[in-house]
Amino acid sequence: MRLVASPHLFEISMPGAKLVEHFSGMKDARCAGKVAHQLIDILVIAVCAVIAGAESWVDMERYGRCKAQGLASFLALPNGIPSHDTFRRVFMLIDPLAFEAAFTSWAQSFAQSLDREVVAIDGKTVRRSFDHRREQGPLHIVSAWACEQGISLGQCQVSDKSNEITAIPALLDALVLKNSIVTLDAMGCQRAIVSKIMERGADYLVTLKGNQRKIFTAVRDYCARTCFEPGAISRPACDAFDDKHGRLVRRRMFVCPEATLLEPLTDWPGLKSVLAVESIRSIKDSDKVETEIRYFLSSCEDAPEVLAKAIRQHWAIENSLHWVLDVTFREDDSRVRERTSVRNLALLRKIAINLIRRHLKSRDSLRGRRKMAAWDNGFMEQVLTGFFHA
């Protein structure tokens, strides 16, 4: 049985029509003769509830009952508001692959076509999703984040018996990446992964660490001789200072295209340059000084300033997505443990983040916007309508 939209959702200026458009291909796995609540009604209530601060199935029911009159203005609700058990059962039955595919299609439908978007890919563990009785570890999810636009583009589960190396290619296959710069930490520094990125029409900028031992050693020694030792002839392509957050940081970036000729790198796919970034940090009102050197491999031929910005933008996935999920949405405190439910609930939070961030008329924090959406039906409708009809 496929998801069927209520005719109420297509009334002029009603906030649900765009949601139906992108999620209509999902199948309803429930027994047709026992369905009391339409799947689209359940999805929309769940999204609104998570925006408004819901953290559990019980919270979703509470939100629905408190806002029943407003929800009834654009949802069919043939049998009223679903119970918390219904929310739990439905999100156990929704196919997470189909849900994630619909989400990615939906997110990319409003993503702007920027000349050089930076797409950061990184993993996060939902800490309390473990279940010792089932010998089940916590769920680990790899996500893609559009750094310039500040939106989540997609997610993919990491198998319990695998790691991010197997999940990243599956996520890349789902994304439209043409002309983007894809940034990854050291886990993604693999030949197969960077080849997949180039197949998708994008360039890569990946962190090089000790997990690629021979390459890392060769690059480190080369950069030490040519960039950092006394008398080194290379000069930094970028040299910038930052005095925010109570510390002074100097960042020097060296671009070393000649390093691509090093023996361990001769067969590295599409490699155009090796980057070395030296960060010198001093804490204000302290004599403590820290120095760190990081290395990167890239297929980009962009200006050094573009690459330096992309390196820093990679942290947006930590600060603007993972931190928000943990602190604002309390994801790590969730006690939902059924594997499919955890994965689908993680996606609901990303839907909520995209919705709230797209409400450009408000200058409040994400936490403040969630409170306003919970208290003010008109504000909630602005968040939904302004986004769905963007």
C-alpha positions as CSV (number, residue, x, y, z in Angstrom):
1,M,0.0,0.0,0.0
2,R,1.4,3.4,-1.0
3,L,1.1,6.6,1.0
4,V,-2.0,8.4,-0.1
5,A,-2.3,12.1,0.5
6,S,-5.3,13.7,2.0
7,P,-7.1,16.2,-0.2
8,H,-6.9,18.6,2.7
9,L,-3.1,18.8,2.1
10,F,-3.6,20.4,-1.3
11,E,-5.7,23.4,-0.2
12,I,-4.2,26.8,-1.1
13,S,-1.3,27.8,1.2
14,M,-1.7,24.7,3.4
15,P,1.7,23.7,4.7
16,G,1.9,20.0,3.8
17,A,1.7,19.7,0.0
18,K,5.4,19.8,-0.6
19,L,6.0,17.1,2.0
20,V,3.6,14.8,0.2
21,E,5.3,15.4,-3.1
22,H,8.7,14.1,-1.9
23,F,7.5,11.3,0.5
24,S,4.7,9.9,-1.6
25,G,6.8,7.0,-3.0
26,M,7.1,5.5,0.5
27,K,5.2,2.3,1.1
28,D,2.9,1.8,4.1
29,A,3.9,-1.5,5.6
30,R,0.9,-1.8,7.9
31,C,-2.0,-4.2,7.2
32,A,-4.4,-2.2,5.0
33,G,-7.5,-3.4,6.8
34,K,-6.3,-2.3,10.2
35,V,-5.1,1.2,9.4
36,A,-6.8,3.9,11.5
37,H,-4.5,6.8,10.8
38,Q,-3.0,7.9,7.4
39,L,0.7,7.6,7.2
40,I,1.1,11.2,6.0
41,D,-0.8,12.4,9.0
42,I,1.6,10.5,11.3
43,L,4.7,11.8,9.5
44,V,3.5,15.4,9.6
45,I,2.6,15.3,13.3
46,A,5.9,13.7,14.1
47,V,7.8,16.4,12.2
48,C,5.9,19.2,13.9
49,A,6.3,17.6,17.3
50,V,10.1,17.2,16.9
51,I,10.4,20.8,15.8
52,A,8.4,21.8,18.9
53,G,10.7,19.8,21.2
54,A,9.3,16.2,21.3
55,E,11.9,13.6,22.3
56,S,9.8,10.5,22.5
57,W,6.7,8.8,21.1
58,V,4.7,9.9,24.1
59,D,5.8,13.5,23.4
60,M,4.5,13.2,19.9
61,E,1.1,12.1,21.1
62,R,1.0,14.9,23.7
63,Y,1.9,17.5,21.0
64,G,-0.8,16.1,18.7
65,R,-3.5,16.3,21.4
66,C,-2.5,19.8,22.4
67,K,-2.5,21.0,18.8
68,A,-5.3,18.8,17.5
69,Q,-7.5,21.8,16.3
70,G,-4.6,23.4,14.3
71,L,-3.5,20.1,12.8
72,A,-7.0,19.2,11.8
73,S,-7.0,22.4,9.6
74,F,-4.6,20.7,7.1
75,L,-4.6,17.0,8.0
76,A,-7.4,14.5,7.5
77,L,-7.1,12.9,11.0
78,P,-10.0,10.4,10.3
79,N,-9.7,8.9,13.8
80,G,-8.2,11.8,15.7
81,I,-4.6,11.9,17.0
82,P,-2.6,8.6,16.9
83,S,-1.5,7.2,20.2
84,H,2.2,6.9,21.2
85,D,2.0,3.2,20.5
86,T,0.9,4.0,17.0
87,F,3.8,6.4,16.5
88,R,6.2,3.7,17.8
89,R,4.9,0.9,15.6
90,V,4.8,3.0,12.5
91,F,8.4,4.2,12.8
92,M,9.4,0.6,13.5
93,L,7.8,-0.4,10.1
94,I,8.9,2.5,7.9
95,D,11.6,1.3,5.6
96,P,14.6,3.5,6.6
97,L,16.2,3.2,3.1
98,A,13.1,4.6,1.5
99,F,12.7,7.2,4.1
100,E,16.4,8.4,3.7
101,A,16.0,8.4,-0.1
102,A,12.9,10.6,0.2
103,F,14.7,12.9,2.6
104,T,17.7,13.3,0.3
105,S,15.4,14.0,-2.7
106,W,13.5,16.5,-0.6
107,A,16.6,18.3,0.8
108,Q,18.3,18.6,-2.6
109,S,15.0,20.0,-4.2
110,F,15.6,23.2,-2.3
111,A,19.4,23.2,-2.1
112,Q,20.9,26.0,-4.1
113,S,23.2,25.4,-7.1
114,L,26.3,27.0,-5.8
115,D,29.5,27.2,-7.9
116,R,31.6,25.5,-5.2
117,E,29.6,24.1,-2.3
118,V,31.5,22.3,0.4
119,V,29.9,19.1,1.4
120,A,31.3,17.7,4.7
121,I,30.8,14.0,5.4
122,D,31.3,12.6,8.9
123,G,29.9,10.0,11.3
124,K,28.2,10.3,14.6
125,T,27.1,7.7,17.2
126,V,23.7,7.8,18.9
127,R,25.1,7.0,22.3
128,R,22.2,5.5,24.2
129,S,20.8,3.4,21.3
130,F,22.7,0.3,22.5
131,D,20.8,-2.7,23.8
132,H,22.8,-5.2,25.9
133,R,19.9,-7.8,25.9
134,R,20.1,-8.0,22.2
135,E,23.9,-7.7,22.1
136,Q,23.4,-4.6,20.0
137,G,25.9,-1.7,20.0
138,P,24.9,1.9,19.6
139,L,23.8,3.1,16.1
140,H,26.5,4.9,14.1
141,I,25.3,7.2,11.2
142,V,27.3,8.9,8.5
143,S,25.8,12.3,7.4
144,A,26.4,14.8,4.7
145,W,26.2,18.5,5.4
146,A,26.1,21.4,2.9
147,C,28.4,23.9,4.7
148,E,27.5,27.1,2.8
149,Q,23.8,26.6,3.0
150,G,23.7,25.0,6.4
151,I,21.4,22.0,5.6
152,S,21.6,18.3,6.0
153,L,21.6,16.4,2.7
154,G,21.4,12.8,3.8
155,Q,22.4,10.0,6.1
156,C,23.5,6.3,5.9
157,Q,23.7,3.7,8.7
158,V,27.0,2.1,9.4
159,S,26.6,-1.7,9.8
160,D,27.4,-3.0,13.3
161,K,30.1,-5.3,11.8
162,S,31.6,-2.6,9.6
163,N,32.8,1.0,9.7
164,E,32.4,4.3,7.9
165,I,34.5,3.1,4.9
166,T,31.6,0.9,3.7
167,A,28.8,3.5,4.4
168,I,30.4,6.5,2.8
169,P,30.2,5.2,-0.8
170,A,26.5,4.4,-0.3
171,L,25.8,7.9,0.9
172,L,27.8,9.4,-2.0
173,D,25.7,7.4,-4.5
174,A,22.6,9.1,-3.2
175,L,23.8,12.7,-3.4
176,V,24.0,15.2,-6.3
177,L,27.6,16.4,-5.9
178,K,28.6,18.0,-9.2
179,N,31.2,20.8,-8.8
180,S,31.2,20.4,-5.0
181,I,34.2,19.9,-2.8
182,V,33.7,16.9,-0.6
183,T,35.6,17.0,2.7
184,L,36.3,13.9,4.8
185,D,38.4,13.1,7.9
186,A,41.1,10.4,7.9
187,M,38.6,7.6,7.8
188,G,37.6,8.6,4.3
189,C,41.2,8.8,3.1
190,Q,40.8,5.7,0.9
191,R,41.4,5.3,-2.9
192,A,38.0,3.7,-3.5
193,I,36.2,6.6,-1.7
194,V,38.0,9.5,-3.5
195,S,37.5,7.6,-6.8
196,K,33.7,7.5,-6.0
197,I,33.7,11.2,-5.3
198,M,35.3,12.0,-8.7
199,E,32.8,9.7,-10.4
200,R,30.0,11.8,-8.9
201,G,31.5,14.9,-10.6
202,A,33.0,16.4,-7.4
203,D,36.5,17.1,-6.0
204,Y,37.8,15.7,-2.7
205,L,39.7,17.3,0.2
206,V,40.6,14.5,2.7
207,T,42.6,14.5,5.9
208,L,45.8,12.4,5.8
209,K,46.8,10.7,9.1
210,G,48.6,7.7,10.3
211,N,46.0,5.2,9.1
212,Q,47.8,5.6,5.7
213,R,51.1,5.0,7.3
214,K,53.5,5.0,4.3
215,I,51.8,8.0,2.6
216,F,51.6,9.9,5.9
217,T,55.3,9.3,6.7
218,A,56.4,10.3,3.2
219,V,54.3,13.5,3.2
220,R,55.3,14.5,6.7
221,D,59.0,14.1,5.9
222,Y,58.7,15.9,2.6
223,C,56.8,18.9,4.2
224,A,59.3,19.0,7.1
225,R,62.2,19.5,4.7
226,T,60.5,21.9,2.3
227,C,58.1,23.9,4.5
228,F,59.1,23.8,8.2
229,E,62.8,23.2,8.7
230,P,65.1,26.2,9.0
231,G,66.1,27.3,5.5
232,A,63.0,25.7,3.9
233,I,62.3,27.3,0.5
234,S,58.5,26.9,0.4
235,R,56.4,29.9,1.5
236,P,52.9,29.7,2.8
237,A,50.1,30.2,0.2
238,C,47.9,31.5,3.0
239,D,48.9,33.1,6.3
240,A,46.0,34.2,8.5
241,F,45.4,35.2,12.1
242,D,42.2,34.6,14.2
243,D,41.7,36.2,17.7
244,K,38.2,34.8,18.5
245,H,37.1,32.7,21.4
246,G,39.8,34.0,23.8
247,R,42.7,32.7,21.9
248,L,45.1,33.9,19.1
249,V,45.6,31.4,16.2
250,R,47.9,31.7,13.3
251,R,47.2,29.4,10.4
252,R,49.8,28.8,7.7
253,M,48.9,26.7,4.7
254,F,51.5,25.3,2.3
255,V,50.4,23.9,-1.1
256,C,52.8,21.2,-2.4
257,P,51.9,20.0,-5.9
258,E,55.4,18.4,-6.2
259,A,54.6,16.1,-3.3
260,T,52.2,14.3,-5.6
261,L,55.3,12.7,-7.2
262,L,56.2,10.9,-4.0
263,E,56.5,7.2,-4.5
264,P,53.6,6.2,-2.2
265,L,51.3,8.7,-4.0
266,T,52.0,7.8,-7.6
267,D,48.8,5.8,-8.0
268,W,46.5,8.0,-5.8
269,P,43.4,8.8,-7.9
270,G,43.1,12.3,-9.3
271,L,45.6,13.8,-6.9
272,K,46.5,17.5,-7.7
273,S,48.1,18.7,-4.5
274,V,49.2,17.9,-1.0
275,L,48.4,20.5,1.7
276,A,50.1,21.1,5.0
277,V,48.4,23.4,7.5
278,E,50.3,24.6,10.6
279,S,48.2,26.0,13.5
280,I,49.9,28.0,16.2
281,R,47.6,28.7,19.2
282,S,48.1,30.9,22.2
283,I,45.6,31.4,24.9
284,K,45.0,35.0,26.0
285,D,46.5,35.8,29.4
286,S,48.6,32.6,29.2
287,D,52.1,31.7,28.2
288,K,50.9,28.4,26.8
289,V,51.5,27.9,23.0
290,E,50.4,24.9,21.0
291,T,51.5,23.9,17.5
292,E,49.8,21.4,15.3
293,I,50.5,20.4,11.7
294,R,47.8,18.6,9.6
295,Y,48.1,17.2,6.1
296,F,45.5,16.9,3.3
297,L,45.2,15.3,-0.1
298,S,43.1,17.1,-2.7
299,S,42.0,16.8,-6.3
300,C,41.1,20.5,-6.3
301,E,42.7,23.1,-8.5
302,D,41.1,26.0,-6.7
303,A,42.9,29.0,-5.3
304,P,44.6,28.4,-2.0
305,E,42.2,30.7,-0.2
306,V,39.3,28.5,-1.4
307,L,41.0,25.4,0.0
308,A,41.9,27.0,3.3
309,K,38.2,28.0,3.7
310,A,37.0,24.5,2.8
311,I,39.3,23.0,5.4
312,R,37.8,25.2,8.1
313,Q,34.3,24.7,6.8
314,H,34.5,20.9,7.4
315,W,34.1,21.6,11.1
316,A,30.6,22.9,10.3
317,I,29.2,19.3,10.4
318,E,30.5,19.0,13.9
319,N,29.4,22.5,15.1
320,S,26.2,23.0,13.1
321,L,24.8,19.4,12.9
322,H,26.3,17.0,15.5
323,W,26.5,19.5,18.3
324,V,23.0,20.7,17.6
325,L,21.7,17.1,17.6
326,D,23.4,16.5,20.9
327,V,22.7,19.7,22.8
328,T,19.6,21.2,21.2
329,F,17.8,18.0,20.2
330,R,19.2,15.8,23.0
331,E,19.8,13.0,20.6
332,D,22.3,11.2,22.8
333,D,19.8,11.1,25.7
334,S,17.1,9.3,23.7
335,R,16.3,5.9,25.1
336,V,14.7,4.5,21.9
337,R,16.7,1.4,21.1
338,E,14.8,-0.5,18.4
339,R,17.2,-0.2,15.5
340,T,14.9,0.9,12.7
341,S,13.1,3.4,15.1
342,V,16.4,4.9,16.1
343,R,17.5,5.4,12.5
344,N,14.1,6.9,11.4
345,L,14.0,9.2,14.5
346,A,17.5,10.4,13.7
347,L,16.2,11.4,10.2
348,L,13.2,13.2,11.8
349,R,15.6,15.4,13.7
350,K,17.5,16.3,10.5
351,I,14.2,17.2,8.8
352,A,13.4,19.5,11.8
353,I,16.9,21.1,11.6
354,N,16.4,21.8,7.9
355,L,13.0,23.3,8.5
356,I,14.1,25.5,11.3
357,R,17.2,26.8,9.6
358,R,15.3,27.7,6.5
359,H,13.1,30.0,8.5
360,L,15.2,33.1,7.6
361,K,12.8,35.7,9.0
362,S,13.8,34.8,12.5
363,R,17.1,35.8,14.1
364,D,16.5,33.6,17.2
365,S,18.6,30.7,18.0
366,L,17.5,27.2,16.9
367,R,16.4,26.5,20.5
368,G,14.4,29.8,20.5
369,R,12.7,29.0,17.2
370,R,11.7,25.6,18.5
371,K,10.0,27.2,21.5
372,M,8.2,29.7,19.3
373,A,7.0,26.9,17.0
374,A,5.7,25.0,20.1
375,W,3.9,28.0,21.5
376,D,2.7,29.8,18.3
377,N,0.7,27.9,15.7
378,G,1.2,30.7,13.3
379,F,5.0,30.5,13.6
380,M,4.9,26.8,13.1
381,E,2.9,27.3,9.9
382,Q,5.4,29.9,8.8
383,V,8.2,27.4,9.3
384,L,6.4,24.7,7.3
385,T,4.8,26.9,4.6
386,G,7.9,29.0,4.0
387,F,10.0,26.0,3.5
388,F,7.6,23.7,1.6
389,H,6.8,26.5,-1.0
390,A,10.4,27.8,-1.3
